[in-house]
Amino acid sequence: MVNLLSVVVFALIGAVLAAGGAWLIVLGGSWYYAIAGIAFLATAWLLHRRKPIVLWVYAAFLIGSLVWAFWEVGLDWWQLAPRGGVPVLMGLWLLMPWVRRGLVSRDVDAKVPSGLGLSMAVVLSVVVAVAGMMNDPTAINGRLNDKVVVPKPDMGNAIPDGDWHQYGRTQYGQRYSPLDQINVSNVADLTEAWRYQTGDVRQSEDVPETTYQVTPLKVGDTLFLCTPHSWAVAIDAKTGKEKWKFDPKVGMNSDRQHQTCRGVTYYADQNAQAGDRCVERVYLPTSDARLIALDAEDGSICDSFADNGTLHLEQNMPHKPSGYYYSTSPPVAVDDKIIIGGAVNDNYSTKEQSGVIRAFDIHTGELLWNWDSGNPTETDPLKDGETYTTNSPNSWSVFSVDDKLGMVYIPLGNQVPDQLGMNRSASVEKYSSSIVALSIQTGQVQWVRQTVHHDLWDMDVPAQPVLVNISDEMGNETPALVGPTKQGDIYVLDRRTGEPLIKVREKPAPGGAIPEDHTAPTQPVSDLTFMPEKLTGHDMWGITLFDQLACRIQFHQLKYEGRYTPPSLQGSLIYPGNFGTFNWGSVAVDPKRQVMFGMPTYLAFTSKLIPRDEVPPQGTKKASEMGINQNTGAPYAVSMGPFLSPIGIPCQSPPWGYVAGADLRDGKIAYKHKNGTVYDMTPLPLKIKLGVPGIGGPMITAGGVAFLGAAVDDFFRAYDLTTGKQLWEARLPAGGQSTPMTYTTDDGTQYVVIVAGGHGSIGTKPGDYVMAYKLPNQKN
């Protein structure tokens, strides 16, 4: 019975590997799987014939597999495991006494065959595996500069050290706090101080991309924040007790691609008189395309602003499909203006709202200027009856401001449909997927730096540009801008002119677009880049040989020539995918040490164009960037999603997520370490540090500590900024896909706060938590 079972199992394994392996050979892939299939079938036959030589045959196969695996991936445990798991386990099965006894002839004097050769092969495989466990070929082990380069850096608009007034603390977006009470020597002692629940929880009617990404503001003794359904909330910074809450009643709309809010905007009127209402205001962007002014004192509406306190952002739009346009990020308040962009649904229609950037009078809501990237020279306010450009590139992320230079810096997206570049105007081609500097006063373009030419990959600039003055060896400071991108490049530019401070080179890019379209012959690449190496068949992964084989077959069926492979009818592999190496979480910069800390993520996506006459009806599907995007009015729809194996894990080998540090003066990456575990990715809560994807942002402090949630395991972590070493972690009650912040209260206690509410599209646990931490010996 044991012999029969063994024969069947080996034969089944062999049949699957031989058939799949033959298919892979036809596609131009590795011959190993077909050879392995033949070896398993031969083993099954020899077992059936009860031939003792089967042990030596399988031992030879196991040694050959080991040599092949080492040749492909070296001493990388996570790559060796799927290659060796099934062969080694089946080798152990053959060594079992009850299996070897089945090979004994009917001669009563015959001995049980020796398994010495096979045992040695198994032991050697285990030794190599253990060596792989002790090795991390993906790591960069170095140290950032730990010396202060600029003792008194420019950190943007002046605010108290213990406050956090804008999304990135100041309008420079550095995500840096000068507080140092919590530092590398004591951060491991952090404990929960308080937690607050907003009451805004995910509903069954919500769209898939319902996320909680807010960074609270701290002004005086109050935290101000928003929730996914656009509630505004004020809570006590010391106790976490609610002060007020405002619900704008945005309702549900299945056509919204995103249901989120990243933050509110704080403004203090310096010219207000004693007794005036709304001296301090909170401006709330909503998911139904409104901007509402609230009194920061009690949350009541400031009815002197716009239309009884509400600015309707769809005014002068050429088309107004409900749910297609909204603001997910806080606007900036500067020079008595509030400057705002908006998110436009990706790939839904050729007739959507404009991506116009507008400046309004912060007191009255009067339109002061408008910059439309589809009509970039005309910035005077539109007259009644005039409209902005349909589908012009939009900006859904956070802006940065240098009021001394008089510029606002816009991370710009591309024109939808994202994957179809036909019929784009010269203006769209110039400004799509770029960082644009506009005059605060007039909205006129001061400079533009494009990060992708003729973008066909949804590689919009997703992150708030970080402003920092960079010092050279002589101590001369240059006002710089640090711009992270989805494709992994970090642009370090002179923010006065947009010229690179770290070299940017044009490099050849793949061609082969559909006949109606074209590709750019070259693409820009910064010398400071976290872009991944080009994928090969060696990089395909799986839990076992079987799903790894399936991934290798998929890989060879897709069109792929490296970064910027254009979308195609056969399906293209897009790597990095439109999830991005960096996304809206941006990077954090220490302006004293001139270094940055970030979280590069690596996930390949697929992109397949579908001719219009083959597009299935949309039905009742809720809005999502994954799956089939209709592109109504265009000749093609597009099907997109992560490149996953049949069992739903990434086809490319891990790590998929890192923490990394780089020096902004010379552009050198100092370290890069795996970030996050599979604790919440598997049925068993295993804290295996694999390096997992994430979305969110970092924050750093003068105490030399970097804080980050973001990873798809529900933990909040602290790192040594100098080395990237993890120093502390806390279990969150929900996904931490937001950017943390820190502040002090009037008793001198430093708090670190992160919002934990999960992210619908990456499947982390939903919630409505605001979590605060402090040192245990501090008052509360």
ZIKA-V747704 format. One record per run of one state. SS is the DSSP state (~ for helix, > for strand, _ for the rest). FROM is the first residue (numbers start at 1). TO is the last residue. Records with the same first field share a line. If there is no record, write none. Layout:
SS: FROM-TO ; FROM-TO
//
This chain:
_: 1-1 ; 27-31 ; 49-53 ; 74-76 ; 96-96 ; 104-115 ; 134-139 ; 141-163 ; 165-165 ; 167-168 ; 170-175 ; 178-186 ; 198-209 ; 212-216 ; 220-221 ; 227-230 ; 237-241 ; 248-258 ; 260-264 ; 269-279 ; 286-289 ; 296-300 ; 302-306 ; 308-309 ; 313-324 ; 327-331 ; 335-336 ; 341-342 ; 345-348 ; 350-356 ; 362-366 ; 373-374 ; 376-399 ; 403-406 ; 412-425 ; 432-433 ; 440-444 ; 451-465 ; 472-476 ; 485-488 ; 495-499 ; 501-503 ; 509-521 ; 527-528 ; 530-536 ; 541-544 ; 558-558 ; 560-567 ; 569-571 ; 575-587 ; 591-594 ; 599-600 ; 602-604 ; 615-626 ; 630-631 ; 633-635 ; 643-643 ; 645-649 ; 651-651 ; 653-656 ; 664-668 ; 675-693 ; 695-696 ; 702-704 ; 709-710 ; 712-714 ; 721-725 ; 732-738 ; 740-740 ; 745-749 ; 757-758 ; 763-768 ; 776-780
~: 2-26 ; 32-48 ; 54-73 ; 77-95 ; 97-103 ; 116-133 ; 187-189 ; 426-431 ; 537-539 ; 545-557 ; 612-614 ; 760-762
>: 140-140 ; 164-164 ; 166-166 ; 169-169 ; 176-177 ; 190-197 ; 210-211 ; 217-219 ; 222-226 ; 231-236 ; 242-247 ; 259-259 ; 265-268 ; 280-285 ; 290-295 ; 301-301 ; 307-307 ; 310-312 ; 325-326 ; 332-334 ; 337-340 ; 343-344 ; 349-349 ; 357-361 ; 367-372 ; 375-375 ; 400-402 ; 407-411 ; 434-439 ; 445-450 ; 466-471 ; 477-484 ; 489-494 ; 500-500 ; 504-508 ; 522-526 ; 529-529 ; 540-540 ; 559-559 ; 568-568 ; 572-574 ; 588-590 ; 595-598 ; 601-601 ; 605-611 ; 627-629 ; 632-632 ; 636-642 ; 644-644 ; 650-650 ; 652-652 ; 657-663 ; 669-674 ; 694-694 ; 697-701 ; 705-708 ; 711-711 ; 715-720 ; 726-731 ; 739-739 ; 741-744 ; 750-756 ; 759-759 ; 769-775
//
